[in-house]
């Protein structure tokens, strides 16, 4: 593709001549990555810092369309690069990370560096200091930062600090072998042995969670970090991942490590308070009892086969619990293209069977608003980090059903360390269909059992602690302010 097909916004640097600092966000163009860096853009712009958000035209539109907060701030500007459309995902692929996304990501990595270099060179003339915050999987795109004097680069990890810690320990070989270890290695081994569960003994290797192509992409990008990398940013807080962050800081002591999360809004509705969202599911939630509804959603990168959807449907009906269930295919590259989602078939007469106990949503759902509603008492989730953090923030217990990538280890964090969730499906059974009976028993255990009540109390306690941490004077708020002071020094 010719570079002439890429369009950079004409208002680059407009009204920003010689500003003290500007920020450039470079997300990977997948929903779970776009969402996090756009929320971070919102937080930084609140400190009167101009933010330039760089992605494809389609994904810039997607990020704004789906964000759970208002983005009308003139300090956030979007800059578009265009890419072709790619085929639909294959729901029967061995790895549930849709195969169609890897070619699209590779196209971005090939075609973005040249226009991005021109963009950054132009923008760097408008500010005393230019801060580039880039997704860890976009490292090759931002290599130009090493050649521009007034640019600083910060690596953003879209996964939990826990997942990053375990990966770093394995990569360094610290977790294997015996012998006389120094203090750091002893601490590392203890961390690993304490937090890697028996359930993951057959799936410790990252290679087993990704397609070969995506794993190659990960290794390639981590091998191309800019030399001017000044620090690492995590969408988390020390309330929930203090041990992981402490170990990261010891292992990677040459870099500043910033826990600036949660990035997402954290306001939880009080009992009886009405949501401002206009989505029809919110008015339905307003009519339910407190903590009586389980929300079911498996993210944007998994397409379930019809036989699994059928088992979930029957299990939910037999549980006799109220539910909101989002049934969508995995995202295509262009979510705005017509026929983006097929309509999975539910059992005949299903609506009559569930009556007003269940609500089926087949389009994008306002997940954060649903989780923040007082009627929501549980979340069956794929354990993507966005979903985990949103649920933790709102104090909603989880039924963990990981599909791929970092999700199996997020399940460990949720169920074994924080103890704010329970397991739906053991990871070693990942290729098997979860039965209706398992769905039914899991839902009832989470929503109405004594075991579930204990998990709910833990979730509420952790959620309250996280929400306090972002208030003025809280640890997360202080860390965000410290980062802002650092980049505006």
PEKAPE-V217824 format. One record per residue. N is the residue number from 1. RES is the residue in one small letter. BURIAL is + if it has 24 or more other ideal C-beta (glycine too) atoms within 12 Angstrom, else -. Layout:
# PEKAPE-V217824
n = <N N>
res = <RES RES>
burial = <BURIAL BURIAL>
This chain:
# PEKAPE-V217824
n = <1 2 3 4 5 6 7 8 9 10 11 12 13 14 15 16 17 18 19 20 21 22 23 24 25 26 27 28 29 30 31 32 33 34 35 36 37 38 39 40 41 42 43 44 45 46 47 48 49 50 51 52 53 54 55 56 57 58 59 60 61 62 63 64 65 66 67 68 69 70 71 72 73 74 75 76 77 78 79 80 81 82 83 84 85 86 87 88 89 90 91 92 93 94 95 96 97 98 99 100 101 102 103 104 105 106 107 108 109 110 111 112 113 114 115 116 117 118 119 120 121 122 123 124 125 126 127 128 129 130 131 132 133 134 135 136 137 138 139 140 141 142 143 144 145 146 147 148 149 150 151 152 153 154 155 156 157 158 159 160 161 162 163 164 165 166 167 168 169 170 171 172 173 174 175 176 177 178 179 180 181 182 183 184 185 186 187 188 189 190 191 192 193 194 195 196 197 198 199 200 201 202 203 204 205 206 207 208 209 210 211 212 213 214 215 216 217 218 219 220 221 222 223 224 225 226 227 228 229 230 231 232 233 234 235 236 237 238 239 240 241 242 243 244 245 246 247 248 249 250 251 252 253 254 255 256 257 258 259 260 261 262 263 264 265 266 267 268 269 270 271 272 273 274 275 276 277 278 279 280 281 282 283 284 285 286 287 288 289 290 291 292 293 294 295 296 297 298 299 300 301 302 303 304 305 306 307 308 309 310 311 312 313 314 315 316 317 318 319 320 321 322 323 324 325 326 327 328 329 330 331 332 333 334 335 336 337 338 339 340 341 342 343 344 345 346 347 348 349 350 351 352 353 354 355 356 357 358 359 360 361 362 363 364 365 366 367 368 369 370 371 372 373 374 375 376 377 378 379 380 381 382 383 384 385 386 387 388 389 390 391 392 393 394 395 396 397 398 399 400 401 402 403 404 405 406 407 408 409 410 411 412 413 414 415 416 417 418 419 420 421 422 423 424 425 426 427 428 429 430 431 432 433 434 435 436 437 438 439 440 441 442 443 444 445 446 447 448 449 450 451 452 453 454 455 456 457 458 459 460 461 462 463 464 465 466 467 468 469 470 471 472 473 474 475 476 477 478 479 480 481 482 483 484 485 486 487 488 489>
res = <x x x x x x x x x x x x x x x x x x x x x x x x x x x x x x x x x x x x x x x x x x x x x x x x x x x x x x x x x x x x x x x x x x x x x x x x x x x x x x x x x x x x x x x x x x x x x x x x x x x x x x x x x x x x x x x x x x x x x x x x x x x x x x x x x x x x x x x x x x x x x x x x x x x x x x x x x x x x x x x x x x x x x x x x x x x x x x x x x x x x x x x x x x x x x x x x x x x x x x x x x x x x x x x x x x x x x x x x x x x x x x x x x x x x x x x x x x x x x x x x x x x x x x x x x x x x x x x x x x x x x x x x x x x x x x x x x x x x x x x x x x x x x x x x x x x x x x x x x x x x x x x x x x x x x x x x x x x x x x x x x x x x x x x x x x x x x x x x x x x x x x x x x x x x x x x x x x x x x x x x x x x x x x x x x x x x x x x x x x x x x x x x x x x x x x x x x x x x x x x x x x x x x x x x x x x x x x x x x x x x x x x x x x x x x x x x x x x x x x x x x x x x x x x x x x x x x x x x x x x x x x x x x x x x x x x x x x x x x x x x x x x x x x x x x>
burial = <- - - - - + - + + - - + + - - + - - + - + + + + + + + + + + + + + + + + + + + + + + + + + - + - + + + + + + + + + + + + + + + + - + + + + - + - + - + + + + + + + + + - - + - + + - + - + - + + + + + + + + - + + + + + + - + + + + + + + - + + + + + + - + + - + + + + + + + + + + + + + + + + + - - + - + + + + + + + + + + + + + + + + + + + + + - - - + + - - - - - - - - - + - + + + - + + - - + + + - + + - - + + - + - - + + + - + + + - + + - - + + - + + + - + + + + + + + + + + + + + + + + + + - + + + + + + - - - + + + + + + + + + + + + + + - - - - - + - + - + - + + - + + + - + - - + + + + + + + + + + + + + + - - - + + + + + + + + + + + + - + + + + + + + + + + + + + + + - - - - + + - - + - + + - - - - - - + - - + + + + + - - + + + + + + + + + + + + + + + + + + + + + + + + + + + + + + + + + + + + + + + + + + + + + + + + + + + + + + + + + + + + + + + + - - + - - - + - + - + + + + + + + + + + - - - - + - - + + - + + + - + + - + + + - + + - - - - + + + - + + - - + + - + + - ->
